[in-house]
């Protein structure tokens, strides 16, 4: 099988990113961009991001998760700590986050270190989840091999009966990660593939060095 994709092209003309307009802190620019894409493209899942880790087998692996909170300290998402990504982060906390907002022709690429958030924060977020999602965290031994889908559906049915009328406590193997950024790159598509790329790098004095990169 062969499919030639060399004619798949588009011109990027939605915006620009000028170095003189870049704030001192990259989180301010991230917030501005996120608000803009969420305002103009609310139908998209704009908090979807790709998390890349180095697996215990030595290979990089990427998957899409949902950003649930960001602050000046970093970016938070939730997962099963015993999943493939959880085991990878335990072995090597260096990760990369990537947002691609295609309608705005923008990317944000974040290099950083992952650490578990406090149990109180994980508890609070777990309590805010829909009941079905809470049960799903108990049902799935994420990344483990299973025989078929019936196994999951039967386990969910049993747990629904077990927890009927009861609160569901957060399982200890489920919680949040905070990604503390060391480098953040903002990419704005421009015509003729001369894209704007602005990179922030955290310095030893906790200030950010800002540079424009060649596309």
N, C-alpha and C positions, 0 to 999 in steps of 0.2 A: 504493500500500500504506500502511496506517495501523494502528498498534497502540497503544492507550492503556494506559500503564503506571502511571497515577496511583493505582491501588489496590494497587500493590506496596508493602507496608509491613511493618515488624516493630518490635517494642519492644526496645530494647537494655537488658539487665538483668544482664549478666555480671560487672560489677565497677565500681570507682570509682577515681578518681585524685585524691588530695588534695594541695594545695600543701604542707601541713605535712609530708607524708611524702616529698616529692621530694628526692633527694640533691643535693649541690652539683654533682656532675659528671653530665651526661646519659648518659655511656657506662655508668655504674653502673646507671641505670634501664633502659637498653636491654638490658643483660645480664640483668637480673632478668626483664624481659618476655620476652626470647627464651627463657630457660631455662624459663619457665612455659609458653609456647605449645608448646615442643618436648616438654615432659613430658606435657602433657595432650592434645596433638593430634599425636602422633608420625607419624601417617599422612600429614600434610600436608607439603608442601615449604616449610618455614617460613623457609628462607634465600632464597626467591624475592623479588626486589625489582624495582620499576620504576625504570629510569634514564631521566631526561628531560634532553635536551640541546637547545641551539639550533643547528639545522642551518646549513650554509653557505648554504642558500637563505633563511635568515631565519626559518624556521618551527620551532616547538618540535616535538620528536618523542619519544615514550616507547616503551620496550620492556622486557620482563622479562628479567633476568639473575639469576645466582645469586651471593649473597654468599659469599665463600670464607674471609674472615678479618676480624675486627675487633679493634682495640686502642684504647687511649686516644688514639692518634694519628688513627684514622679507620677507614674501611671499604674493603675490598679486593675487587675482582672482576677477572676475566680476560677478554680478548677479542682480536680481530684489530685491530691499530692502524690498518690501512688500511680498515677497515669504515666504514660511514656514521657510526656513533657515534664511532669513533676520529678521523675527520676533523673531526667537529663539535667534539670535545673539544680537538683541536689548535688549532682556530680560536678557541674560546671555552671555557675550562676550568670555567666556572661551570655546575654541574649540580645536579640534584635527585634524591634517592633517596626512594622511598616503599615502605613495607611495609604490607600490609593483611592482618591476621590475622582473617578474618571470624568464625571460631568463637569467638574471644576478644573480638570486637567492639572491636578495637584497630587504630589506625594509628600509624605513625611516619613523619614527613616530615623529610628532612634536606637542607638547603641547604649546599653546600660547593664547594671547588675541587678539581679532579682533577689529579693528577700521576702520571707513570709510576713504578712501583716499581723497585727495583734489578734489574739483569739476573740477579743471583744468586737473588733471590727468585722471579723468573719461571721461571728454570731449575729450581729446586727443585720448584715446583708442577707444572710441565710433566712432570717425571720421575715425579711421583706419579700422573699421570692414567692411566686404562686405555689400552692400546695402540691400541684403536680410536679413542679420542678424540684421541690424539696424531696418528694418521694423518688424522683429520678436519680437524685444524688445517692440515695440508698440502694436503688436497684442496680445501678451500673458499676461494676468493677472495671473502670475505664481502661481501655487498651488490652484487657484480658481476652483470650480466645473463648468464644461461646459456641455451642452446637447450632443454635438457630434462634430466630426472633421469638419463638414461642416461649423459650426459657425466660426472656425478659418480661414478656407479657404476663406469664404466670406469676413471676416474682412480684410484679407490680400489683397484681390482683391480691396476692396474699398480704402484701404490705398495706394496701388500702384497707383491708379488713382488720389487720393488726392495729393500725393507728386510727381507726374510726373514732371520731370524737376526742382524739388526743392531740396534743402538740407534738410536733416533730423536731427533735433536737438535731443540731448540726453534727454530722459525723466528724470525728476528729481528723480523718484523712482528707477532708474537704475544706478549702479555704482560699484566701486571697494571696496574691503576690504583688508586691510593690516593685516596679522597675524604676530604679534611680538612674536618670540619664547621665551619660558621660559625653555623648555627642548627639546632636540632632541636626539633621539636614532637611531643608525645605526645598522642594522642587516644584517649579511652576512651568508648565509647558509653554513654549513660545514658537512662533513660525520658523520654518527652515531648520528645525531641530537645534536652534540656538537657545536652549532652555535656560531659565534662571535657576541657579543652585546656590543657596546660602547655607553655610555650615557653621554651627556653633560647637565649640569644644570647651569643656569645663577645665579650668586651670587650677593649679594648686592653691590659689588664694580664693577659690570658689567664684571667681568672675568668669565670664564667658568670652572666649576669643571668637570673633566673627570674621569669616572669610567668604569671598565669592569664588566658586569653583567653575572651571571650564565645563561646558556641557559635554 
